[in-house]
Amino acid sequence: MQPIRKILVALDHSSLDHELVDYAKFFVDISEVTDVHFMHEVNIKLSSSLKREFPELEKNAISQRREEIEEVIEKHFNPRRVVVHKLTITNDDSGIKPFINAIKEEGIDCIMVGSKQQKDGGGTFSHRIARRAQCHVLTVPIGSSSHLKRTNKYKKILVPIDFSEHSKQALERAILMASRIKDPVEIICQNVYTVPSGYHYSGKTREEFAELMKKHAMDTYKQFISKIDTKGVELKPVFSDDLDEDKTTDIRGLAKKEKVDGIIIGSRGKTTAALILGSVAEKLVRVENNFPLLIVRKKGDSEGILDRIRKL
């Protein structure tokens, strides 16, 4: 498993900033992070005539924004151990580009972004970042840090698994995080299986075929988990029958039922599925706004569609 040494925290000068900074502090405490880069993109558009009339306006606006964000960082970022941290303010209106560039140029291992409800059918900032970032992606919804402060505990992590190498990496990341938390943490390993449409050719009912698939999943889980160092962390396997051909509904349903504190899922990197919205990880980014979601992917093993086109 690749260590997470450098994280990039994308701030937007909204009420969610203090949540992200608070959560960055928590993430530093339960990981190997040594460097934290806070980054904010302002969009100050001035006409040439306004620039001539007020030559210091842009500079002063950026300076004021820096002071405001530095105040948030100073108030909320106080991890238990010393780490290097810095703040970058950019005056750009190119969306995610400055963040993607920073990930590549600085060798960022994980980017943290706020997760907000979509107001329209377009892609959110977090969704676009998840598609393009060549590193882990952690989305933090409103209320996450407040929940940690209120409960003072981080008790349950949900890890969807399909017994692949990607889900193995996600589970190992969850185990490492859980082992660094003072109080006991339960990791729920959820496998969502789908009964094939041609099950009736086997001569069995859907219920009978579903039981066979569940038994197969349970046997595979035993083999899967036998190769993983659990570090003494409690693991709870759950096997879910996908009734609506949408695994994300099963994952979100279990997360709500178990009242988990976070979801960690592996990404399939460069596969075609990872480049379309059909992948489970990317769909969760689009629809999940209740729990922190960490998408674990091999560093550099992710390319957006535009990246691939440029290489043709």
Phi, psi and chi 1 to 4 in degrees:
 res  aa     phi    psi   chi1   chi2   chi3   chi4
   1 MET       -  131.2  179.8  179.5   60.1      -
   2 GLN   -76.1  135.1  -65.5  176.0  -38.8      -
   3 PRO   -72.2  155.2   27.4  -35.6      -      -
   4 ILE  -104.5  101.7  -62.7  178.2      -      -
   5 ARG   -99.9  -40.4  -55.6  -70.0 -172.4 -166.1
   6 LYS  -119.7  129.1  -62.8 -178.9  178.3 -178.4
   7 ILE  -123.2  148.8   64.5  173.0      -      -
   8 LEU  -115.5  124.7  176.2   64.2      -      -
   9 VAL  -109.0  114.8 -175.9      -      -      -
  10 ALA   -89.6  112.3      -      -      -      -
  11 LEU  -103.4  148.4  -55.3  176.6      -      -
  12 ASP  -127.0   14.5   65.6   -3.5      -      -
  13 HIS    60.7   40.8 -163.8 -116.3      -      -
  14 SER  -122.2 -179.4   72.7      -      -      -
  15 SER   -64.9  -13.9   58.2      -      -      -
  16 LEU   -79.7  -14.7 -170.2   53.0      -      -
  17 ASP   -59.2  -44.7  -81.9    1.7      -      -
  18 HIS   -66.1  -29.0   79.4  -87.5      -      -
  19 GLU   -65.2  -45.6  -60.0  -97.8    3.9      -
  20 LEU   -64.8  -43.2  -80.6  166.9      -      -
  21 VAL   -65.8  -42.4  176.5      -      -      -
  22 ASP   -58.9  -45.4  -99.4  -23.7      -      -
  23 TYR   -70.3  -31.9 -147.1   86.7      -      -
  24 ALA   -61.7  -40.6      -      -      -      -
  25 LYS   -60.2  -46.2  171.9 -131.9  177.0 -102.7
  26 PHE   -62.8  -42.6  168.5   70.6      -      -
  27 PHE   -65.2  -37.9 -166.1   73.0      -      -
  28 VAL   -60.5  -40.9  165.9      -      -      -
  29 ASP   -67.2  -24.3  -70.8  -20.7      -      -
  30 ILE  -114.0   20.4   60.8  170.2      -      -
  31 SER  -143.4 -170.8   65.6      -      -      -
  32 GLU   -98.7   12.7  -34.2   89.2  -66.4      -
  33 VAL   -56.1  134.7  172.7      -      -      -
  34 THR  -120.3  -20.8   58.0      -      -      -
  35 ASP  -133.7  131.7  -65.1   79.5      -      -
  36 VAL  -123.7  122.9 -178.6      -      -      -
  37 HIS  -113.2  108.4 -176.8  174.7      -      -
  38 PHE   -85.6  136.9  -63.6  100.0      -      -
  39 MET  -140.2  136.3 -170.9  170.8  179.1      -
  40 HIS  -136.0  137.0  173.0   62.2      -      -
  41 GLU  -111.5  115.8  179.3 -175.2   49.3      -
  42 VAL   -97.4  163.0  -63.1      -      -      -
  43 ASN  -133.8   86.6 -179.8   13.2      -      -
  44 ILE  -105.8  102.4  -56.4  172.3      -      -
  45 LYS  -102.5  117.5  -70.1 -176.8  177.3 -179.2
  46 LEU  -123.7  137.6  -62.9  175.9      -      -
  47 SER   -69.9  161.9   64.8      -      -      -
  48 SER   -60.3  -35.5   55.9      -      -      -
  49 SER   -68.0  -39.3   59.3      -      -      -
  50 LEU   -67.5  -37.2  -78.4  175.7      -      -
  51 LYS   -62.7  -38.5  -73.6 -177.7  179.4 -179.9
  52 ARG   -68.8  -39.5  -74.6 -166.9  -60.2  -90.7
  53 GLU   -74.2  -35.7 -173.1  174.4   -5.2      -
  54 PHE  -127.4   73.9  -55.0  100.4      -      -
  55 PRO   -63.0  -23.0   24.0  -35.6      -      -
  56 GLU   -99.0   -1.5  -63.3  -63.5  -45.6      -
  57 LEU   -60.7  -49.2 -177.6   58.5      -      -
  58 GLU   -62.0  -46.9 -179.2  178.1  -33.0      -
  59 LYS   -60.5  -44.6  178.6 -178.8  177.5 -178.6
  60 ASN   -67.9  -36.6  -68.8  -22.0      -      -
  61 ALA   -64.4  -43.1      -      -      -      -
  62 ILE   -65.9  -40.3  -67.7  175.8      -      -
  63 SER   -62.8  -41.1  177.6      -      -      -
  64 GLN   -66.4  -42.4  179.2 -179.7  -19.6      -
  65 ARG   -61.5  -40.0 -175.8   62.6   57.6   86.4
  66 ARG   -61.1  -45.5  173.5  176.3  -71.9  -83.2
  67 GLU   -60.9  -41.3  -70.3  177.7    4.8      -
  68 GLU   -65.0  -42.9  -68.3  168.0  -10.0      -
  69 ILE   -73.8  -37.3  -66.8 -179.1      -      -
  70 GLU   -60.8  -34.7  -77.2  179.4  -17.9      -
  71 GLU   -64.4  -40.9 -175.7  178.1  -16.5      -
  72 VAL   -64.4  -43.8  172.9      -      -      -
  73 ILE   -63.5  -44.9  -65.8  172.3      -      -
  74 GLU   -61.8  -36.0 -176.7  176.8   -6.5      -
  75 LYS   -77.4  -36.4 -178.9  178.2  179.7  179.9
  76 HIS  -109.5  -14.7  -65.3  -85.2      -      -
  77 PHE  -103.0   95.7 -171.2   66.8      -      -
  78 ASN  -139.7   66.0   54.8  -14.9      -      -
  79 PRO   -63.0  162.3   24.8  -34.2      -      -
  80 ARG   -69.0  -23.7  -69.7 -163.2  -62.8  -99.2
  81 ARG  -123.3  159.8   55.6 -170.1  176.1   83.2
  82 VAL   -77.4  128.1  177.1      -      -      -
  83 VAL  -133.3  157.1  -64.1      -      -      -
  84 VAL   -79.4  132.6  176.2      -      -      -
  85 HIS  -141.8  150.0   75.5  -86.0      -      -
  86 LYS  -146.1  165.0   67.7  176.4 -178.4  178.7
  87 LEU  -127.2  130.7  169.4   63.7      -      -
  88 THR  -118.7  129.6  -62.6      -      -      -
  89 ILE  -113.0  125.0  -53.5  -71.0      -      -
  90 THR  -117.0  143.0   67.0      -      -      -
  91 ASN  -103.1   90.4 -177.8   14.1      -      -
  92 ASP  -146.5  152.1 -158.5  -33.1      -      -
  93 ASP  -124.7   29.2   62.3   -7.8      -      -
  94 SER   -97.1   22.1   56.1      -      -      -
  95 GLY    68.9 -122.6      -      -      -      -
  96 ILE   -84.8   -8.9   68.0  172.0      -      -
  97 LYS   -53.3  -48.4 -173.7  176.7  178.8 -179.8
  98 PRO   -59.4  -33.9  -23.6   35.5      -      -
  99 PHE   -73.1  -41.4  -60.3   91.7      -      -
 100 ILE   -63.5  -41.5  -63.1  -60.3      -      -
 101 ASN   -62.8  -42.1  -70.9  -18.4      -      -
 102 ALA   -63.7  -38.5      -      -      -      -
 103 ILE   -59.5  -45.4  -70.3  171.6      -      -
 104 LYS   -71.1  -46.3  -65.6  177.8 -179.4  178.2
 105 GLU   -70.2  -33.2  -66.6  167.3    4.6      -
 106 GLU  -103.4    0.1  -60.6 -172.0   27.0      -
 107 GLY    65.9   43.5      -      -      -      -
 108 ILE   -68.8  137.1  -62.7  -64.1      -      -
 109 ASP   -93.7  -25.3  -59.4  -57.0      -      -
 110 CYS  -154.5  136.7  179.4      -      -      -
 111 ILE  -112.0  133.7 -179.8  168.9      -      -
 112 MET  -104.5  130.0  -70.7 -179.5   56.5      -
 113 VAL  -135.5  154.0  -63.9      -      -      -
 114 GLY   -76.6  146.8      -      -      -      -
 115 SER  -113.2  118.4  175.7      -      -      -
 116 LYS  -123.3  157.9  -59.6  176.6 -179.0  178.6
 117 GLN   -65.7  138.2  -69.3  -72.7  -12.5      -
 118 GLN   -74.3  132.3  -92.7 -178.1 -100.6      -
 119 LYS   -94.7  -12.7  -63.9 -179.6  179.9  179.6
 120 ASP  -146.9 -169.9   52.0   43.3      -      -
 121 GLY   -83.7   -4.5      -      -      -      -
 122 GLY   -76.3  169.5      -      -      -      -
 123 GLY   -77.9  139.0      -      -      -      -
 124 THR   -78.0  167.4   61.2      -      -      -
 125 PHE   -58.6  -45.4  179.1   83.9      -      -
 126 SER   -63.4  -37.5   57.7      -      -      -
 127 HIS   -66.6  -43.8  174.1 -135.5      -      -
 128 ARG   -66.4  -37.5  -74.2  179.0  -74.9  138.5
 129 ILE   -62.9  -43.8  -77.0  -72.3      -      -
 130 ALA   -60.9  -33.4      -      -      -      -
 131 ARG   -76.0  -29.2  -61.2 -170.2   77.9 -167.2
 132 ARG  -107.0  -27.6  -64.6  -73.0  -57.6  -80.4
 133 ALA   -68.4  129.4      -      -      -      -
 134 GLN   -92.7   54.7  -62.2 -173.6   25.7      -
 135 CYS  -165.1 -178.4   63.6      -      -      -
 136 HIS   -65.6  152.9  -55.1  -43.7      -      -
 137 VAL  -129.1  127.4  178.2      -      -      -
 138 LEU  -117.7  115.3  173.3   58.3      -      -
 139 THR   -99.9  133.8   63.7      -      -      -
 140 VAL  -121.4  113.4 -179.4      -      -      -
 141 PRO   -81.3  164.1   28.7  -33.6      -      -
 142 ILE   -59.5  134.7  -65.0  173.5      -      -
 143 GLY    98.1   -7.1      -      -      -      -
 144 SER   -63.4  -49.7  -62.5      -      -      -
 145 SER   -70.4  -33.2   65.8      -      -      -
 146 SER   -63.7  -38.8  -59.2      -      -      -
 147 HIS   -62.5  -43.3  169.6   75.3      -      -
 148 LEU   -62.8  -43.5  -77.6  175.4      -      -
 149 LYS   -67.1  -38.1  -69.6  178.1  179.4  178.8
 150 ARG   -70.1  -44.9 -175.3  172.1   62.5 -106.8
 151 THR   -87.9  -24.9   62.3      -      -      -
 152 ASN    58.2   23.7 -161.1   29.9      -      -
 153 LYS  -145.1  154.7  -71.3 -176.5  178.2 -179.7
 154 TYR  -129.6   97.3 -161.7   89.1      -      -
 155 LYS  -103.5  -29.7  -59.3 -175.3  -65.2 -176.9
 156 LYS  -137.5  136.2  -68.4 -175.9 -179.9 -178.0
 157 ILE  -124.5  132.5  -57.8  174.0      -      -
 158 LEU  -101.4  127.4  173.1   59.6      -      -
 159 VAL  -123.9  103.4 -176.8      -      -      -
 160 PRO   -67.5  132.8  -20.5   34.5      -      -
 161 ILE  -130.1  143.4   58.3  173.0      -      -
 162 ASP  -124.6   15.8   60.0    2.5      -      -
 163 PHE    70.6   15.1  -47.9  122.4      -      -
 164 SER   -88.8  172.6   66.2      -      -      -
 165 GLU   -64.0  -32.4  179.9   62.9   25.3      -
 166 HIS   -66.8  -42.2  -53.8   91.7      -      -
 167 SER   -73.5  -26.9   58.4      -      -      -
 168 LYS   -63.6  -43.3  177.7  176.0  179.9  -71.7
 169 GLN   -64.0  -39.3  -68.2  174.9   -0.2      -
 170 ALA   -64.8  -42.7      -      -      -      -
 171 LEU   -66.9  -40.4 -179.1   55.1      -      -
 172 GLU   -63.8  -36.9  -71.8  175.9  -21.7      -
 173 ARG   -64.6  -42.3  170.9   55.2   53.0 -174.0
 174 ALA   -63.4  -40.7      -      -      -      -
 175 ILE   -64.5  -42.4  -70.1  171.1      -      -
 176 LEU   -61.6  -46.4  177.0   60.9      -      -
 177 MET   -61.3  -45.6  -70.8  169.5   57.5      -
 178 ALA   -62.7  -37.5      -      -      -      -
 179 SER   -68.6  -18.9   68.1      -      -      -
 180 ARG   -93.9   -4.9  -71.0  172.0  176.2  -98.6
 181 ILE   -91.9  135.7  -63.7  174.1      -      -
 182 LYS   -59.1  -50.5 -178.5  179.4  178.8 -179.2
 183 ASP   -83.5  156.7  -63.4  -44.9      -      -
 184 PRO   -59.3  138.3  -23.1   33.6      -      -
 185 VAL  -122.8  134.1  176.8      -      -      -
 186 GLU   -98.6  131.5  178.3 -175.7   67.3      -
 187 ILE  -105.7  122.2  -63.8  177.2      -      -
 188 ILE   -95.9  116.2  -57.3  171.6      -      -
 189 CYS   -96.9  109.9  -58.7      -      -      -
 190 GLN  -107.1  122.8 -178.6 -173.0   25.5      -
 191 ASN  -109.0  121.7  173.7 -106.3      -      -
 192 VAL  -102.0  115.1 -177.5      -      -      -
 193 TYR  -105.6  151.0   56.6   88.8      -      -
 194 THR  -120.7  124.3  -56.5      -      -      -
 195 VAL   -72.6  124.7  174.7      -      -      -
 196 PRO   -65.9  151.5   24.2  -34.6      -      -
 197 SER   -63.4  -25.1   57.3      -      -      -
 198 GLY   -94.2   24.2      -      -      -      -
 199 TYR   -58.3  -31.1   70.5   86.5      -      -
 200 HIS   -66.8  -18.9   53.4  -79.9      -      -
 201 TYR   -69.4  -14.0  -70.2  113.4      -      -
 202 SER   -80.6  -10.3   66.6      -      -      -
 203 GLY    85.4    5.5      -      -      -      -
 204 LYS  -108.9  157.3  -62.4 -176.3  179.9  -63.6
 205 THR   -75.8  167.6   65.2      -      -      -
 206 ARG   -61.5  -41.5 -170.1 -165.9 -178.4  -74.4
 207 GLU   -61.8  -40.7  -69.2   72.3   20.5      -
 208 GLU   -67.5  -40.9  -69.8  172.0  -25.6      -
 209 PHE   -69.4  -35.5 -154.5   93.9      -      -
 210 ALA   -63.1  -38.6      -      -      -      -
 211 GLU   -64.6  -39.3  -81.0  -60.2  -46.7      -
 212 LEU   -62.8  -42.2  -76.9  176.5      -      -
 213 MET   -66.7  -39.0  -67.2 -160.8   67.1      -
 214 LYS   -63.5  -42.7 -178.8  178.6  179.8  179.2
 215 LYS   -62.6  -41.9 -177.2  179.7 -177.1  -56.0
 216 HIS   -62.9  -41.5  173.9   73.3      -      -
 217 ALA   -64.2  -39.6      -      -      -      -
 218 MET   -64.9  -41.4  -66.5  172.7   68.7      -
 219 ASP   -66.4  -40.8  -67.9  -19.7      -      -
 220 THR   -66.9  -35.9  -53.6      -      -      -
 221 TYR   -61.4  -42.5  172.5   79.2      -      -
 222 LYS   -59.8  -43.5  -68.4  178.2 -177.9  178.3
 223 GLN   -66.8  -41.5  -60.5  173.2   17.0      -
 224 PHE   -61.9  -47.5  174.7   76.9      -      -
 225 ILE   -75.4  -22.5 -148.5   67.6      -      -
 226 SER   -67.4  -18.0   66.8      -      -      -
 227 LYS   -98.9    7.7  -58.5  174.3 -176.9  177.8
 228 ILE  -117.3  134.7  -64.3  175.7      -      -
 229 ASP   -80.8  109.4  179.3    6.6      -      -
 230 THR   -83.3   -7.0   63.1      -      -      -
 231 LYS    53.7   27.9  -59.1 -176.4 -174.5  -61.3
 232 GLY    78.9    5.3      -      -      -      -
 233 VAL   -78.4  138.5  176.1      -      -      -
 234 GLU   -73.7  127.5 -179.8 -176.2   -4.1      -
 235 LEU  -113.8  136.0  -56.7 -176.2      -      -
 236 LYS  -123.0  108.9  173.4 -175.1  174.1 -178.6
 237 PRO   -78.9  138.3   27.8  -32.8      -      -
 238 VAL  -132.5  132.8  173.3      -      -      -
 239 PHE  -116.7  120.7  -56.0   93.3      -      -
 240 SER  -115.8  132.7  -55.2      -      -      -
 241 ASP   -84.3  117.6 -175.0   -3.0      -      -
 242 ASP   -78.2  101.6 -179.0   17.6      -      -
 243 LEU   -89.1  -20.6  -61.5  174.9      -      -
 244 ASP  -117.7   14.7   60.3   -1.1      -      -
 245 GLU    56.9   36.6  -62.6 -174.9   -0.5      -
 246 ASP  -145.5   97.5 -176.5   -4.2      -      -
 247 LYS   -64.5  -25.1  -66.0 -176.4  177.9 -178.2
 248 THR   -65.8  -30.8   60.5      -      -      -
 249 THR   -68.6  -35.1   58.8      -      -      -
 250 ASP   -68.4  -40.1  -61.9  -77.4      -      -
 251 ILE   -66.9  -47.4  -65.5  169.4      -      -
 252 ARG   -66.5  -36.9  -62.1  172.8   71.1 -153.2
 253 GLY   -63.8  -43.5      -      -      -      -
 254 LEU   -68.2  -38.9 -177.0   62.2      -      -
 255 ALA   -58.6  -42.7      -      -      -      -
 256 LYS   -70.9  -40.9  -68.8  176.3 -177.8  177.8
 257 LYS   -62.9  -42.7  177.1 -176.6  176.1 -178.3
 258 GLU   -86.8   -7.9  -66.3  -75.8  -10.5      -
 259 LYS    53.7   53.8  -62.2  179.6 -179.7  178.6
 260 VAL   -72.1  161.8  -57.4      -      -      -
 261 ASP   -96.1  -10.8  -61.6  -68.5      -      -
 262 GLY  -176.5  159.1      -      -      -      -
 263 ILE  -120.4  135.2  -58.1  172.3      -      -
 264 ILE  -125.7  124.9  -58.7  179.0      -      -
 265 ILE  -136.1  145.3 -171.8  168.4      -      -
 266 GLY   -84.0  148.8      -      -      -      -
 267 SER  -108.8  147.6  169.4      -      -      -
 268 ARG   -88.3   15.4  -69.9 -171.4  176.1  -83.7
 269 GLY    60.9 -119.2      -      -      -      -
 270 LYS   -86.1    3.0  -68.9 -179.5 -179.4  178.1
 271 THR   -65.8  156.8   61.8      -      -      -
 272 THR   -56.3  -37.9  -57.7      -      -      -
 273 ALA   -59.2  -31.1      -      -      -      -
 274 ALA   -75.6  -11.8      -      -      -      -
 275 LEU   -98.2   -0.9  -61.8  177.4      -      -
 276 ILE  -125.1  164.8   59.3  176.4      -      -
 277 LEU   -72.6   -4.2  -61.3 -179.8      -      -
 278 GLY   -74.7  -16.9      -      -      -      -
 279 SER   -66.8  144.6   78.4      -      -      -
 280 VAL   -61.5  -44.4  175.4      -      -      -
 281 ALA   -61.0  -47.4      -      -      -      -
 282 GLU   -70.8  -33.5  -72.1 -163.7   57.9      -
 283 LYS   -67.7  -34.8 -171.7  167.5 -175.6 -179.3
 284 LEU   -63.0  -37.7  -83.6  176.3      -      -
 285 VAL   -60.8  -39.5  173.7      -      -      -
 286 ARG   -70.1  -38.0  -81.0 -160.9  -57.4  155.2
 287 VAL  -109.2  -15.9  -60.2      -      -      -
 288 GLU   -94.5  114.5 -176.8   48.2   61.9      -
 289 ASN  -127.5   19.2  -65.3   99.8      -      -
 290 ASN  -109.3  -24.1  -63.8  -54.6      -      -
 291 PHE  -132.0  145.4  -53.0   97.2      -      -
 292 PRO   -57.1  136.4  -26.0   36.2      -      -
 293 LEU  -126.1  118.8  171.5   65.9      -      -
 294 LEU  -106.2  117.1  175.2   61.2      -      -
 295 ILE   -95.5  116.2  -61.7  178.2      -      -
 296 VAL   -96.1  122.4  174.3      -      -      -
 297 ARG  -140.4  152.7   55.0  165.2   48.4  120.6
 298 LYS   -64.3  132.0 -172.6  176.1 -179.9 -179.1
 299 LYS   -57.3  127.3 -169.3  173.4 -179.5 -179.4
 300 GLY    82.5   -4.2      -      -      -      -
 301 ASP   -96.6   47.0 -168.2   25.7      -      -
 302 SER  -154.8  131.2  171.1      -      -      -
 303 GLU  -135.5  138.2  -66.7  179.5  -44.4      -
 304 GLY   -77.7  167.2      -      -      -      -
 305 ILE   -58.9  -42.8  -66.4  175.6      -      -
 306 LEU   -62.9  -38.5  -66.2  178.8      -      -
 307 ASP   -59.7  -41.9  -64.3  -48.4      -      -
 308 ARG   -70.9  -37.2  -54.0 -163.4   83.7 -179.0
 309 ILE   -63.6  -40.1  -69.4  174.7      -      -
 310 ARG   -62.3  -25.9  -69.6 -170.4 -173.2  102.1
 311 LYS   -83.9  -12.0  -67.0 -178.1  178.6  180.0
 312 LEU   -73.4      -  -64.6  178.3      -      -
